[in-house]
Amino acid sequence: MSEQPTLLTGATGFIGGRLAERLAGEGRPLRCLVRSGSDTAALRALGAQLSEGDLRVPRSLADAAAGCARVVHCAALVSDWATVAEIRAVNVRGTAALLDAARTTGVRHFVHLSSTDIYGHPGTADVEETFAPARFANWYSRSKLEAERLVLAAGDAGELETSVLRPATVYGPGSREVVLAIARALRRGHMLLIDGGRHVAGLCHVENAVDFIVAALEQPASARGAFNLSDGLDVSWRRFTDDLAAGLGCAPARLSLPYRAAAALAFALEHGYRALRRASGLHLAPLLSRQAVQVLGVEQSFSSRRARERLGWQPRVGYAEGLAQTLEWLRRELV
C-alpha cells in the first residue's frame, strides 16, 4: 500500500513553501490546501496534489484531509492591525475546523506551527515551553496562543497525536515579510531600530525549522507537546541589519527610537490606519506596528533544549552560511 499523503496548509508561504519543497523532494506524497486565486505554480511543479479550500470553510477542510495520515498546519493570518474578528476567524476558528476535519477523516498526527509570540515577549533569557504568558501587545499573539491550546487539548484527550512548534524569528531565502522588508528599508534609508538594535533577534534559519518539522513527522511519539525553535544565536538586530547592509552594499540603519516612544508611535499609527481603512476601504499596513516594536525591542531569547533532547534536533545551518544564502537571494529579489 502506498504511503498516505501529508496535508499541508500555508504551502504558498515562506516556511510552508520550503517544507513543501523538502517533502516533495524526498518523494513523500503531499497534498496542499490552497485558496482560490493563489499562485500555485511552484506547488504544481513539485507534483503536489492541490485541494482548493479555505480555513473559514469547514467542508473544504474535510475534503482536503480525507485520506491523509498527518496534517502540518502552517497557514495563519499574520497581522497586528486586522480586526479581532478577521484574525480569530482564520487563526482560531480555522484551526478548530481543521482539527475537526482531522478527527473525522482519521488523521493520526497534527503538527501546528505556532510562534514564540505566544509568550507575550517577556524579555527574559532562555524562555522555555513552560513559561506562562502574562501580557500581549496584539490580537495576533493572543490568537496563536488560543489556537495552539486547541491543538494541545486534542492531544491530551487522545484524539490524535499533536505537536506544536514555536519558531522565533525565522529567516533565510524566501523571507519576504521580515528579511526582504528589512532589506528594502535599508536600501531606502528607512530602517528603524529600537533601542539601537541591541536586543537579541532570536534567529532560526528556515532550513533548521524545516528539519525539525520533518523530524516531528518521523517521530510523532517523541514530538508530542510544544517545542521552541531557535538557533540559539546571540546575534542582535544591530548586527543582523548591519550584516545585511554590508552584504547589499548600502548604509547601515541609522534611525533608532527608545522602546517606549516606538510603542506609543506604533499604537497611534495602528489606530490611525484602522480608521482610514474603515473610512476609505483601503487595505494598507501601518508604517510601524506594536508587533514589530515587540520583536525588535525585546530580547527574543528562547531555549530549544526540549527540541534537542527529545528529537535530537541541532541547527544544521549556521549563521555565516544562513546569512550568505539570504544575501544571495536578496540580491536577486532586489534587482
Disulfide bonds with the S-S distance in Angstrom:
none
